[in-house]
Amino acid sequence: MASVLLINPSYDPTYGGTKGGITNPVFPTLGLATISAMARQRGHKINILDLSWRPYDYELVRSKILEHKADIVGITGTTPLINQMRDLSLLVKDISSDISVVAGGPHVTALPKETLHESKLDAIFLGEADFSFADYCDASNPADVKGICYRSGDDFISTGRGPLIENLDDLPMPAWDLYDPADYHRIPRLLVKRLPATIAEFSRGCVFKCDFCASKTTMGQGYRKKSPERCAEEVIQMHSLGYKEFWLADDIFTSDQDWAVSVCEAVARANVDIVWTCTNGIRVESANDEMFRSLRNAGCYRVSFGFESGNNEILKKFGKGGKATVEQGRKAVTMARKAGLDTAGTMLLGLSHDTEETMMDTVNYARKLPLDMMKFGVTIAFPGTPMFNEYSKMGLIRSYDWDEYFIYTEAPLFAHRNLSYEKVLEFMDMAFKRAMLFNPGFIFRRLLRGVRTGEFFWDLFYAVKFFAMPVSRGARGSHYYAKDRWPVYDFTANPIPETTVLIAKKTKTTHAAPVPDGDALNAAPPPQ
């Protein structure tokens, strides 16, 4: 039996201190909860250290490794957190070379050998790690584990990616109990109604091909769903552990409207006192009145839409499938509001085909949408995405400093084909002012909502913070343990290969998803 410490690095160095950072939630990390459940089922001892809401503190990490006598230390590997992961890999090996240090997530899946070059990691998990992590904990030889890339002397050996998990109901219940709910009262009340809150998934994957999206690197191209009954079981489990709210993380939860309605009906029948929000997954072309009513009846109080752009040509070019349009976006928001749901929307500036004119379309579109909440971000080409692959081929990438890879960065990471980075930041500042600060319609809606819900003073508190914070800034950085000893990889001298994305197989299930986009499931790789 292995003693395992799983670590989620700190979000503060990258996401704290900006206007957009106010709406960055901190939840128990779902990925660590899911891999923990399978490993624990195999008899391994699992502990989780969540640094997300704390400053990066390697001394705390050291003390936890020693306290738990860890044989394996696993670290979340998303791009903005990679430098912390690199630093921790040295810390672990300085404590004991016998401790195995591993990582998983979209960044390390996209750049496995490059990440091994940049760190002291022993192994990287490619894609979904629910089974492969448990297999690694069981194994005496990493060569026996499918779905990893591991270090063998000076060589890096890949065992290939394992197949996508076809039946998500086969997975054990996520190990939310490994988190202390008391730690999750720190989420801004602007984002949640009830504390503590956690995060859940009812489905995995996406059939669309947005060029900036990183999710398909780990989840693959395709769509797999849990049964409505399993979804309701998870809601009951979260509530039994003391959570009063959850955010649904699914990429395209409502694309199969019949299944989504069935899930809502099952959750409603469970009759537990928990509320939730649909933070992703509301494709504007999938919106309908029945679905929104079902969401509301099941305890959902807010739906979010990924509008991205206010220009139809840009939506087509970056990969929305030609089905999502600005007009459908307006209709979807109106339907959701009619059902009594709060509405939120996200917009991106500096999309791969954006111009000044199309960014202005996005700002004006956001200004006119009757949203209760909105968020703007700079489009970042994260490793493994088609956007990153294309920019790499064209020689447009200007920085491989992973601390700068976040959507409020001020660093010019790329040379955009149409725009200077200064122009994108100028539009970011304009967007917050025109669409929010000096938008009478938006302000009036927030006031009415605050009075109606009794949350007026919370709105006032966060409005003051919003005015005081900058739109964007460079990364705060971390006080690292051994930055001067980090291994270095020369990305400019070594071309980055495109990431292979697994295609989800169509399986015969009671709730098989329809294919929203004709050729999406058969599309050739890349992505994330």
C-alpha positions in Angstrom: 0.0 0.0 0.0 1.4 3.4 -1.0 1.0 6.6 1.1 0.1 9.4 -1.4 0.0 13.2 -1.0 -1.8 15.0 -3.9 -1.2 18.7 -4.2 -3.1 21.4 -6.0 -0.8 24.5 -6.3 -1.7 28.0 -5.3 -3.9 30.2 -7.5 -2.9 33.5 -5.8 0.3 34.3 -7.8 -1.6 34.3 -11.1 -5.3 35.0 -10.4 -5.3 37.3 -7.4 -5.5 41.0 -7.5 -7.4 41.8 -10.8 -11.0 42.8 -11.7 -11.5 39.4 -13.3 -9.9 37.7 -10.4 -12.9 38.6 -8.3 -14.8 35.9 -10.2 -12.2 33.2 -10.0 -13.7 30.5 -7.7 -11.8 28.3 -5.3 -13.3 24.8 -4.9 -12.2 21.3 -3.9 -10.3 20.2 -7.0 -12.4 17.7 -8.8 -9.6 16.0 -10.7 -7.8 15.1 -7.5 -11.0 13.9 -5.9 -11.7 11.5 -8.8 -8.2 9.9 -9.0 -8.2 9.7 -5.2 -11.4 7.7 -5.2 -10.0 4.9 -7.5 -6.6 4.7 -5.7 -8.3 4.6 -2.3 -10.6 1.8 -3.6 -7.4 -0.2 -4.4 -6.2 0.2 -0.7 -3.8 3.1 -1.0 -3.7 5.9 1.7 -4.6 9.2 0.1 -4.2 12.8 1.4 -4.9 16.0 -0.5 -3.2 19.4 0.1 -5.1 22.2 -1.6 -3.0 25.3 -1.8 -5.4 27.1 -4.2 -6.7 29.6 -1.6 -3.3 30.1 0.1 0.0 31.7 -1.0 2.6 29.2 -2.4 4.4 27.8 0.7 7.0 25.1 0.1 7.7 24.8 3.8 4.0 23.8 4.3 4.4 21.3 1.5 7.6 19.9 3.1 5.9 19.5 6.5 2.9 17.6 4.9 5.2 15.3 2.9 7.0 14.4 6.1 3.9 14.2 8.2 2.2 11.7 5.8 5.4 9.8 5.1 4.5 10.1 1.4 5.8 7.5 -1.0 4.2 9.3 -4.0 3.6 13.0 -4.4 1.2 14.0 -7.2 0.8 17.5 -8.5 -1.9 19.2 -10.6 -0.3 20.3 -13.9 -2.2 23.2 -15.5 -0.2 25.8 -17.4 -0.3 28.7 -14.9 0.8 26.3 -12.1 3.6 24.5 -13.9 6.4 26.5 -12.4 5.2 25.7 -8.9 5.1 22.0 -10.0 8.7 22.3 -11.2 9.7 23.8 -8.0 8.0 21.2 -5.9 9.6 18.4 -7.9 13.0 19.6 -6.7 11.7 20.0 -3.1 10.4 16.4 -3.1 13.7 15.0 -4.5 15.7 17.0 -1.9 13.6 15.4 0.9 14.2 11.9 -0.5 15.1 10.6 -3.9 13.0 7.5 -3.1 9.8 9.5 -3.1 8.1 9.3 -6.5 6.9 12.7 -7.8 4.3 12.7 -10.6 1.9 15.1 -12.4 -1.2 15.1 -14.5 -3.4 17.6 -16.3 -3.7 19.4 -19.6 -0.3 21.0 -19.8 1.8 18.0 -18.9 -0.4 15.8 -21.3 0.3 18.3 -24.1 4.0 18.6 -23.4 5.0 15.4 -21.5 8.7 15.0 -22.5 9.2 18.8 -22.4 7.8 18.9 -18.9 10.0 16.0 -17.8 13.0 18.0 -19.2 11.9 21.1 -17.2 11.5 19.3 -13.9 12.5 16.4 -11.7 9.3 14.5 -12.2 9.4 10.8 -12.4 6.3 10.4 -14.5 3.4 12.2 -16.2 -0.1 10.9 -16.7 -1.5 11.4 -20.2 -5.2 12.3 -20.4 -7.7 10.8 -18.0 -5.8 9.4 -15.0 -8.7 7.8 -13.0 -7.4 4.3 -13.7 -3.7 5.0 -14.7 -2.9 6.8 -11.4 -4.3 3.8 -9.4 -2.3 1.5 -11.6 0.8 3.5 -10.9 0.3 3.3 -7.2 -0.1 -0.5 -7.6 2.9 -1.1 -9.9 6.4 -2.0 -9.0 7.6 -1.0 -12.6 6.2 2.1 -14.4 6.6 0.2 -17.7 3.6 -1.8 -16.7 1.3 1.2 -16.5 -0.6 2.3 -19.6 -1.1 6.0 -20.1 2.1 7.5 -18.7 5.4 9.0 -19.8 8.2 8.2 -17.3 11.8 8.9 -16.7 14.2 6.0 -17.1 17.8 7.2 -16.5 18.4 9.9 -19.1 15.6 8.6 -21.3 11.8 9.5 -21.3 9.6 6.5 -22.2 5.9 6.7 -23.2 3.6 3.8 -22.6 0.9 5.5 -24.9 -2.4 6.9 -23.9 -5.0 4.6 -22.5 -8.5 4.5 -23.9 -11.1 7.1 -22.7 -13.4 5.8 -20.0 -16.5 4.9 -21.8 -18.9 4.3 -18.9 -18.5 7.0 -16.3 -20.9 5.2 -14.0 -18.2 2.6 -13.4 -16.1 5.2 -11.6 -16.3 5.3 -7.8 -17.9 8.4 -6.1 -15.4 11.3 -6.1 -13.5 11.5 -2.8 -14.9 14.9 -1.8 -14.5 13.8 1.8 -10.8 14.2 1.6 -11.4 18.0 1.6 -12.4 19.9 4.7 -15.6 21.8 3.8 -14.6 24.5 6.3 -11.8 25.5 3.9 -14.3 26.5 1.2 -16.0 29.5 2.8 -13.5 31.7 1.0 -15.2 31.8 -2.3 -16.5 35.3 -3.1 -20.2 35.7 -2.2 -20.6 37.3 -5.6 -20.3 33.8 -7.1 -22.2 31.7 -4.6 -25.4 31.7 -2.6 -24.5 29.2 0.0 -21.3 28.1 1.6 -19.4 25.8 1.5 -19.5 25.0 -2.2 -17.8 22.3 -4.3 -17.6 21.3 -7.9 -19.0 18.3 -9.8 -19.2 16.8 -13.3 -22.1 14.9 -14.9 -20.4 14.4 -18.2 -17.0 14.6 -19.9 -15.8 15.9 -23.2 -16.9 18.1 -26.0 -17.5 17.5 -29.8 -16.7 21.1 -30.9 -13.3 22.3 -31.9 -12.7 25.8 -30.5 -9.1 26.6 -31.2 -8.3 28.1 -27.8 -10.0 25.3 -25.7 -7.7 23.1 -23.5 -10.2 20.6 -22.2 -9.9 18.1 -25.0 -6.2 17.5 -24.2 -7.3 15.4 -21.2 -10.9 14.6 -21.9 -10.6 13.8 -25.6 -12.9 14.7 -28.5 -16.4 13.3 -28.0 -19.1 13.2 -25.3 -19.7 10.8 -22.5 -22.4 11.1 -19.8 -23.3 9.6 -16.5 -26.8 8.2 -16.0 -29.3 10.6 -14.4 -29.5 8.3 -11.4 -25.7 8.4 -10.9 -25.8 12.2 -11.1 -28.5 12.4 -8.4 -26.4 10.0 -6.2 -23.5 12.4 -6.4 -25.7 15.3 -5.4 -26.9 13.4 -2.4 -23.3 12.5 -1.5 -22.1 16.2 -1.7 -25.0 17.3 0.5 -24.3 14.5 3.1 -20.7 15.8 3.4 -21.9 19.3 4.3 -21.7 21.1 1.0 -24.6 23.4 0.3 -23.9 24.3 -3.3 -22.0 22.9 -6.3 -20.8 24.2 -9.6 -21.3 21.9 -12.6 -18.0 21.8 -14.6 -19.3 20.0 -17.8 -18.3 21.6 -21.1 -21.5 21.0 -23.0 -24.0 19.8 -20.3 -27.1 20.9 -22.3 -26.2 19.7 -25.8 -28.4 16.6 -25.3 -31.4 18.4 -24.0 -33.4 15.3 -23.3 -30.6 13.8 -21.1 -30.1 17.2 -19.4 -33.8 17.3 -18.5 -33.7 13.7 -17.3 -30.7 14.7 -15.0 -32.6 17.7 -13.7 -35.6 15.5 -12.9 -33.5 12.9 -11.1 -31.8 15.7 -9.0 -35.2 17.2 -8.2 -36.5 13.8 -7.1 -33.5 13.4 -4.8 -35.1 16.3 -2.8 -31.9 17.5 -1.0 -31.4 21.1 0.1 -28.6 22.1 -2.2 -28.4 24.7 -4.9 -26.1 24.8 -8.0 -25.0 26.7 -11.0 -24.2 25.6 -14.5 -20.9 27.3 -15.1 -20.1 25.8 -18.5 -22.1 23.9 -21.0 -24.9 26.2 -22.0 -24.5 26.2 -25.8 -26.7 29.0 -27.0 -28.2 26.9 -29.8 -29.3 24.2 -27.4 -31.3 26.6 -25.2 -35.0 25.9 -24.8 -37.7 26.9 -22.4 -38.3 23.3 -21.0 -34.7 22.8 -20.3 -34.3 26.1 -18.4 -37.5 25.4 -16.4 -36.1 21.9 -15.5 -32.8 23.5 -14.4 -34.6 25.9 -12.1 -36.8 23.2 -10.6 -33.7 21.1 -9.8 -32.2 23.9 -7.7 -30.0 25.5 -10.4 -30.1 29.3 -10.0 -27.5 30.5 -12.5 -26.5 29.5 -16.0 -23.4 30.8 -17.8 -22.8 31.2 -21.5 -19.5 31.1 -23.3 -20.3 33.9 -25.9 -16.6 34.5 -26.6 -17.3 36.9 -29.5 -20.0 39.3 -30.7 -19.1 38.6 -34.3 -20.6 35.7 -36.2 -17.6 35.3 -38.6 -15.2 35.1 -35.7 -17.4 32.4 -34.0 -17.2 30.3 -37.1 -13.5 30.7 -37.6 -12.3 29.7 -34.2 -14.5 26.6 -34.1 -18.0 27.1 -32.7 -19.3 24.7 -35.4 -21.2 27.4 -37.3 -24.2 26.9 -35.1 -23.8 29.4 -32.3 -24.7 32.9 -33.4 -24.9 36.3 -31.7 -28.7 36.3 -32.2 -29.1 32.9 -30.6 -27.1 34.2 -27.7 -29.6 37.0 -27.2 -32.5 34.5 -27.3 -30.8 32.1 -24.9 -30.3 34.8 -22.3 -33.9 36.0 -22.6 -35.2 32.4 -22.2 -33.1 31.8 -19.1 -34.2 35.0 -17.5 -37.8 34.1 -18.2 -37.3 30.8 -16.3 -36.1 32.8 -13.3 -32.4 32.0 -13.7 -29.5 34.4 -13.2 -27.4 34.7 -16.3 -23.6 35.1 -16.7 -21.5 35.4 -19.8 -17.8 35.2 -20.8 -16.1 37.2 -23.6 -12.6 36.8 -25.0 -10.6 39.5 -26.7 -7.6 38.8 -29.0 -9.2 35.6 -30.4 -7.0 34.1 -33.2 -8.9 35.9 -36.0 -9.9 39.1 -34.1 -9.4 42.6 -35.4 -10.1 45.9 -33.8 -13.5 45.9 -35.5 -14.5 42.5 -34.3 -13.3 43.2 -30.7 -15.5 46.3 -30.8 -18.4 44.1 -31.9 -17.8 41.9 -28.8 -17.7 44.9 -26.4 -20.9 46.3 -27.9 -22.6 42.9 -27.8 -21.7 42.4 -24.2 -23.0 45.9 -23.4 -26.4 45.1 -24.8 -26.9 41.6 -23.5 -29.3 41.5 -20.4 -26.7 39.7 -18.2 -26.5 39.7 -14.5 -22.8 39.0 -14.5 -20.1 39.1 -17.2 -16.4 38.4 -17.5 -13.7 39.4 -20.1 -10.4 37.8 -20.6 -7.4 37.9 -23.0 -7.3 34.8 -25.3 -4.4 32.7 -24.3 -3.0 29.9 -26.6 -2.4 27.2 -24.0 -0.2 24.2 -24.9 -2.1 21.5 -26.6 -4.7 23.7 -28.2 -5.0 24.2 -32.0 -4.3 27.9 -31.4 -1.0 27.1 -29.6 0.0 24.6 -32.3 -0.7 27.1 -35.1 1.1 30.0 -33.3 4.1 27.7 -32.7 4.2 26.7 -36.4 4.0 30.4 -37.5 6.8 31.4 -35.0 4.4 33.7 -33.1 5.1 32.5 -29.6 7.2 35.1 -27.7 7.3 33.6 -24.2 7.5 30.2 -22.5 7.4 31.6 -19.0 4.5 29.6 -17.7 3.9 32.0 -14.8 2.6 34.5 -17.4 0.1 32.2 -19.0 -3.2 33.4 -17.5 -6.1 35.4 -18.9 -5.3 38.6 -17.0 -1.7 38.7 -18.0 0.1 41.8 -19.2 2.9 39.9 -20.8 3.0 39.8 -24.6 3.0 36.0 -24.9 2.3 35.9 -28.7 2.5 38.0 -31.8 -1.1 38.2 -32.9 -1.5 38.2 -36.7 -3.8 41.3 -36.7 -3.3 43.0 -33.3 -0.6 44.4 -31.0 -0.8 43.2 -27.5 -1.1 46.7 -26.3 -4.3 47.1 -28.4 -5.8 43.9 -26.9 -5.1 45.3 -23.3 -6.6 48.7 -24.4 -9.8 46.9 -25.5 -9.8 44.9 -22.2 -9.9 48.2 -20.3 -12.6 49.6 -22.6 -14.7 46.5 -22.2 -14.9 46.7 -18.5 -15.8 50.4 -18.7 -18.3 50.3 -21.5 -20.0 47.0 -20.7 -20.0 47.2 -16.9 -18.9 50.4 -15.1 -20.6 52.9 -17.3 -23.5 50.7 -18.5 -26.8 51.9 -17.0 -28.6 48.7 -18.0 -26.1 46.4 -16.3 -26.0 48.6 -13.2 -29.8 48.7 -12.9 -30.1 44.9 -13.3 -27.5 44.4 -10.5 -29.3 46.8 -8.2 -32.7 45.2 -8.8 -31.2 41.7 -8.3 -29.4 42.8 -5.1 -32.7 44.1 -3.6 -34.7 41.1 -4.8 -32.2 38.5 -3.4 -31.1 40.4 -0.3 -27.5 40.5 -1.7 -27.3 44.2 -2.3 -24.5 44.8 0.3 -22.4 42.0 -1.1 -22.8 43.6 -4.5 -21.8 46.9 -3.1 -18.7 45.4 -1.4 -17.5 43.7 -4.6 -18.3 46.8 -6.7 -15.8 48.8 -4.5 -13.2 46.0 -4.9 -13.8 46.0 -8.6 -13.2 49.8 -8.9 -10.0 49.5 -6.9 -8.4 46.6 -8.8 -6.5 46.8 -12.1 -8.0 45.1 -15.2 -4.8 43.0 -15.7 -1.3 42.9 -14.5 1.8 40.7 -14.6 2.0 37.6 -12.5 2.6 38.3 -8.8 5.1 35.5 -8.9 6.0 33.1 -6.0 8.8 32.8 -3.5 10.2 29.7 -5.0 12.2 27.0 -3.2 14.9 26.4 -5.9 14.3 28.4 -9.0 18.0 28.7 -9.7 18.2 24.9 -10.0 15.2 24.3 -12.2 16.1 22.2 -15.3 15.7 24.3 -18.5 14.3 23.2 -21.8 15.0 25.2 -25.0 11.6 25.5 -26.6 12.9 27.8 -29.4 15.5 25.3 -30.6 13.1 22.3 -30.4 9.8 22.3 -32.3 6.8 21.4 -30.2 4.8 18.4 -31.6 1.0 18.7 -31.9 -1.0 17.0 -29.2 -2.9 13.9 -30.2 -6.4 13.9 -28.9 -8.3 10.7 -28.4 -11.7 10.4 -30.1 -14.5 9.1 -27.9 -16.0 5.9 -29.3 -19.8 5.9 -29.8 -21.2 3.3 -27.4 -24.6 1.8 -27.1 -26.0 3.4 -23.9 -29.4 4.3 -22.7 -28.5 8.0 -22.9 -26.2 8.1 -25.9 -25.5 11.7 -27.0 -26.6 13.0 -30.3 -23.8 14.4 -32.4 -24.3 18.1 -32.6 -21.8 18.7 -35.3 -21.7 16.4 -38.3 -18.0 15.6 -38.6 -16.9 16.5 -35.1 -16.5 12.9 -33.7 -14.5 11.9 -36.7 -12.3 15.0 -36.9 -8.6 14.5 -36.9 -6.6 15.4 -33.8 -5.0 18.0 -32.4 -6.5 20.0 -29.4 -6.9 20.5 -25.6 
